[in-house]
Structures are given as C-alpha cells and as structure tokens.
Amino acid sequence: MDLNDTDIRERMLDKHPIIIKQYTVITPMIKDAYSMIREMVWLRHTGLFMYATPRMGKSRCALAVMELLVAEFPDKYPAYHIADSNRMASFTRDLVVSLKLVKKDRESYSLMIEKIILHVRSQLSKIGGNHFVLIIDEMQQLTLENYETLLVIHNRLTAEGISMTTVGFGQPTILKRRSLLITMKAYNLVARFLSEAIQFDGCLSSECFMNILFQFDHEKQYPVDSGWSYTRFFLPKAFAAGFRLSTQHERIWHLLEIRVGESFLPSVPLEYIFRIVEASLVYGRKHDGTEFTLSDDAINSALDRSNIYEYMELIKGIEIE
C-alpha cells in the first residue's frame, strides 16, 4: 500500500482517527495529572478524584489515564464508567454494561454484584494481578446509594484478596457532594472514595499548544506504526518539504488571541483547539504541495469551522451578565 497515492489516502479517510474522533493526545496537563494519579494507584490508595470546570478536557484525561495505566501496569485491570444523572438509572446495572457483561432485562441487585465480582476476579486471573482500578467519569453525579454500592464491591473484592482503587473525574460540584456526605456523617464513604482531591489544570498556554501540534507532526500515526504522522498523512508533499504544524504555532496562537481575546484564551476548552488543528489538516489537504503554508486566511477559516468564536462570545456574555 503506497500512502503517497492520494486516491489510497482518500479511501482511508473515513476511518482516520481524526475523522472518527478516536485518538488521544497526551497534553502536558494530562501528563501532570497522570503523574499524581499513577502514584496513588501504585500505592493502592482506595479512592481519589480530580475536578475541573466543564469542557476542560476531563473526559479526555480519564480515557488517557486508563490507556497509560494499561501500558505501565499490565498486571492491573482498569475499567471506565460514565456516571448517569438520571435518577431512574441503576448504577449497578450501568456498571455491568460498562464492564461489557451480558445484561438481562431483570436481574437482582445481588446477582449483578456477584457478576461484577466474578468478572473482575476473572480478568485479573488472566493477567496475574490483584488490583482493580475503576475510573468514573462525571463522578459528581453519584448519590449516597451509589457510593454504598461501590463500598460493597470494594469490600467484596478485598475479601477475595483483590485491591480496588476508584479514580473519579468530575465537576467542582463534587466538592458539595462530599460536604453533603460529611454532614450526613457518611465518614466511611468519604474516607474510602473522596478524601483525596486533585484540581485538574486544564488551562491552555502557548507552550501546551505547541506540544499538541508536535504530537500531530511526529507522534500520532495512521496507520499505527506506519511512520505516517497525522500531518504527513494529510499533507505528504508539504511534510516532505519540511512543513510542520508545530513551527506555525506562534502564528496560530496570535490569531487565536486576536479572535478570542488574550485573557479568555487560557480557558478555551481543548475540544475547540483540537477542532482547529483537525480543520487545518482536513481542509488543507486539498492544497497540499511543496510550497504549502498555513496562510492567515486558512487559519481563520479553521477557527470559523471550530465554532470557537461563537462559544467564547457566549461565555463572555454570561460573564458580563
């Protein structure tokens, strides 16, 4: 397969990680978060949580943490679960689904707990480990009853000789939920799951942006291990001539400051930053050539396609009100 052939790359486009939104960039913020989380996981702390305002990359961080844990600790079994705010939803049933277990229409609570315990024990037996790490996204949605269920699972696994660490990711309202549990004297739940808090720094900087672009240039590859970075895949002729997104970071950052406002730029959700990079590559591919460069018009077009301006105007309006 010759990836220098434009027709071949175009046929592969629909499955490119950028198009299907299935790729992970390890930002400096994620690296910092993981360095703290992995230490607590390594020491087998029972629970910790990370919190930040919405849209600051918590979910990306949660998924990245799971990938990094798998790579660094092959004898630990990490699983990812998204908490549901729907009061009618069953936390235990949802957890069964997150673990990809067969779910029947009607199952008793005790049967579902037993199913979870057997699954965790089986997975750890396959890898020769005894440590289960449950990563919960949107943890601020959990209720007292949900934490009690987690406690049951934790205690059951402990009785089986299996350690369990719960790593939560949530919005700042999780701090209010913790305070509520304290007022209810649920000290055992707080101690087990909510005693260790980490504030997630999702703030964007010029250096962080350059780091993101560098990964598109050199580290993220499609197909995997092909030597074709994302930048090279979309702009092979320009790439061969020396073009790199990371060398354009100051110009892109400058136009971001103009369009968004320097004071607001650090609080831009990472989702919009990735949209800008994606648009620059996807729409830039039509103009690939040895003389290719990102013009101001091309950068502004990528900014428009990201809808970052509309989002920030909305946020500014809310803050003014």
N, C-alpha and C positions, 0 to 999 in steps of 0.2 A: 504493500500500500504506500503510494507516494503522496505524502501530505503536501508536497509542493504543488500538486494538481489542485487548482481552485475548485473544480467540479467535485472532487472527492471530499474536500473540506466542507463544501456547501451541503453535500448529502449527509455529512456527520453533524451538521449544525444543530438539528433539532434535539440531539442528545448531549450537546455540550453542557457541562456543569453550569456555565454562566446562563444559558437559556433555561435550563430546568431548575435553576436556583438550588443546586446541591453541591456546594463547595464550602470549605471552611478556610478562612484566613486567620492565622494566629496573630492578632494585633498585639502591640505592647501592653494594652490593658488586659487582654486575656492572659498573656504571659505572667503579668504581675498577680492576677487573680489565681492562676493555677499554682504559682509558687507557694501561695498561702494555703490553698485548699489541699494540695498534694501532701504538704507536711502534716496536716491534721488527719488526712486519710491514712498516711503512712503510720502515724501513731495510733490509729484506730480510735479516734475520738468518736463518740456516739452520734453527735449532730452538730451542724453549723449551718449558717445561712448567709447569703450575700444579697444585698438590696441596692436598688437604684431606681431613679425615676423611669417612667415608661419610655420605650423606644431607644434606650441607650445601649442595646446590644446584649441584654442579659440572656436571652434565649440562645443567641449565637455562642455566648460564653459557656452556657450549660452544655450544649452539644459538643463544643470543643473540649471542654473538661473531660467529658466521657471518652472522647477519642484519645486524649492524652493519657488518661488513666489506663485504658486498654493497652496502649503502647508501652507505658512504663511499668505497669504492674500486671503482667499476663496471668498471674495466679489470683487476681481479684475479679469479681463479677459485678460490673456496673450496669445499672438499668436506668432508663429515662422515663419519667412520668410527668404529664401536664395536669395540674390540679384543675378541677372544673368548679366554676362558681354556681352552677345550677344546683339548687338545694334538693332537687328531686334525684339528682345523680347519686349513685352509690360509689363511694370512694374505693371500697374493696373490689367491687365489680370492675371499676375503671382500671384499677391496678392490675387485675387479672388480664385485662385487654392489653395494657402497656407491656406486660411481660410476654405477650403473644401466646397466651394459653387459650385453649378451647373454652368458649363460654356458652353455657346452656341458658335457655330463657329463664329458667327458675332454678336458682341454686341457693342453698342456705349460707348464711354468713360463715358458719364454722367450716363448711365444705370448701368455700372459696379460700379461707385462711389456710386450710390444710393443703389445698392445691398450690398456693404460693410457696409455702414452706417446702413442699416436695420438689417444686421446680428449682428453687434456689439451691437446695441441697444437691440436686442432680447436676445443675450447671457447674457448681463448684467442684463436684466429684470429678467431672470431666477434665478440669484444668488443674486438679491437685491443690485447690485452695480452700480457705475457710473464712473469706471476708466478702460480704455483700455490701455494695455501695449503691444506695438508692438516690438518684438525682431527681429532685422535684422542682419543676418549673411552675411559676405562678403560686408559690408557696403561701402567699398572703390569703389565698382562698380557703386554706384548710380550717376546719372547725375543731372544736374541742373533741368531738366524736372521732374525727379523722386522726387526730394525734393519739387518741386512745387506741385506735386500730393499729397505728404504727408501733405503739408500745407493745401491743400483743404480739405483733410479728417479731419485733426486736427481742422480746423475752423468749419467744418460742425458738428462735434461731440460737440464742445464747444457750438454751438448754440442749441444743443439738451440737454445741461446740463451734458455732459459727458467729463471728463478729459481724456487726452491722453498723454502717455509718450512713446517716441521712444528710445529704447536701442539698440545701434549699436555695432557690433563686426567686426573689420576689420584689415587689414594690415597697416603698417606705411604710405603707400601711401595715406591713407585717410587724413593725415595732409596736403599733397599737394593739395588734392581736396578742403579742407577747405580754404587754401590760395587762390586757384583759385576763389572760390566763393566770397572771400573778395575783390579780385581785380575786380571782376565783380559787386561789390557793392550790392551783394545779402545779405545784413546785416541781413535782417529779417529771412532768412533761416539759416544762421549761428547761430544767437541768439536762434532760435527755436530748432535746432537739433544738432548743432556741437560746442556749446560753452563750454561744459564740457567734457574734455578728461581724460581718465584713462589709464595709461600704464599697460598692463597685464604682471605680472611677472610669466612667465612660467618656470623659472629656476628650475631645479631638484636638490635636495640635498639628502643626506643620510637619514635625518630625514623624509623628504617627502616620500621617497621610503618605509621606514618602515611603515609610516601611510597608504600607499596604500596596502601593504601586510597585515596589521592588519585588514583592511576592508574585504579583501578576507577571512581572518580567522574567523571573528566574525560578520560582519555586513551585507555583501551581502549574501542573502539566495535564494536557489532554491530547491523546490518550495518556493514561498514567504511565510514568517512566518511559515516555517516548522521546524525551528531550525537547518536546514542543511545548514551550510555556504558553500561557493564555495569550500573551501579547504576540508571540510568534505565530500562533495558530491563526489569529485574525489579521495580522499584518506581517506576513512572512518576508515580503520584499523589503519593507521598511526595516524590519528586525535585522535582516542580513546586512543592511546598510548602516546599522548602528543605532537605529531608533529604539528608545526605551521610555516607557511611561514615567519611570521614576526621575528621569532627567527633566521632565516637564512639570514636576510637582510645584515649583515656585510660581510658575505662570498660572497653573490651575488654581492654586491656593489664593493667589492675588485676585483672580476673577471671582472666586468664592467670597472673599472679603468684601468686594465691591457689591455683589448681588445680595448677599445675606446680611452683611454687617459684621465688622470685626468683633464686636462684643458678643454677638449671638453665635458666631461660628463654632466655638468650643462645645456648645450644647446641641449641635446638629446631630440627630440620630444617625448612627452608622449606616442604616438601611439606605439613606439617601446618598451617602458617599459612595457606596457600592453601586448604586444605580448610575451615578455619574461615570464611574470607571467602565461599567458594563456598556453604557451607551457609546462611550468614546471608542470602544473596540468594535462593537457590533455594527455601528453605522460607519465607522471609519474604514472598515474592510473594503468598502466599495471604492475607496480612493487609495488603496494600497499601492505603493511604488517606492522606488529607491529615494525619491525626493520628498516622501511623505513627511508631514509635520502636523502637529495639532495647532491649527490656527485659532485665533480668538473666537471666530465665528463658530468653529467646530466645538470648542469648549463651551461656549454659551448655549449652543444647541443641545449639548449633553446635559447642561444644567436645566434647560427648559424641559427636556424629556424626563428628568428625575422628579419634577414637581417640587423641588426643594424650596423654590421661591414662594409658592402658594402655602406650603406648610409653615415656613418661618413668618410670613405675613400674618397667618392665623395666630401663631404663638405670640407675636408682638402685639397683636390686637387684644388678646386675652390679658397680657401683662399690663397694657395701658389701661384697660377697663378696671 
